[in-house]
Amino acid sequence: MKLARQYLLTGLLCAVSAACAPENHAPILETRNYNATFVCDGGQRVLAHFAPYKAVLEAQGASIDMAQQPAADGFLYAGGGQSLRGRGYEAMWTDDKGTVHHCRDAAVNPNADTKAR
């Protein structure tokens, strides 16, 4: 009976420790505020103010609050029927009408016109 109790206790401890183990995600090493200007299709400019777990997008005369969403790679923010998805210096902004705009960070090439690619 004592041996069975030891096995039960050992099994329970293993199960608890496995359930409490951290998931295999890359650690967030830095959180900071960041402002970016994106040049989109035809030279249209979109401003993004990034903060930990959220962003404010300024486009077409409106200011849209967005929440960070899970992304397999890069970043994804969504809110107000719009989204901003990107990786590196490239981004795709989907406006409230569902139109997808291909964009590039203006800090890399401020005169970029994404249609010229």
Stockholm file with secondary structure:
# STOCKHOLM 1.0

chainA/1-117         MKLARQYLLTGLLCAVSAACAPENHAPILETRNYNATFVCDGGQRVLAHFAPYKAVLEAQGASIDMAQQPAADGFLYAGGGQSLRGRGYEAMWTDDKGTVHHCRDAAVNPNADTKAR
#=GR chainA/1-117 SS CHHHHHHHHHHHHHHHHHHHSCCSCCCCCCCCCEEEEEEEGGGCEEEEEEETTEEEEEETTEEEEEEECCCSSSEEEEETTEEEEEETTEEEEECTTSCEEEEEETTTCTTCCGGGC
#=GC SS_cons         CHHHHHHHHHHHHHHHHHHHSCCSCCCCCCCCCEEEEEEEGGGCEEEEEEETTEEEEEETTEEEEEEECCCSSSEEEEETTEEEEEETTEEEEECTTSCEEEEEETTTCTTCCGGGC
//
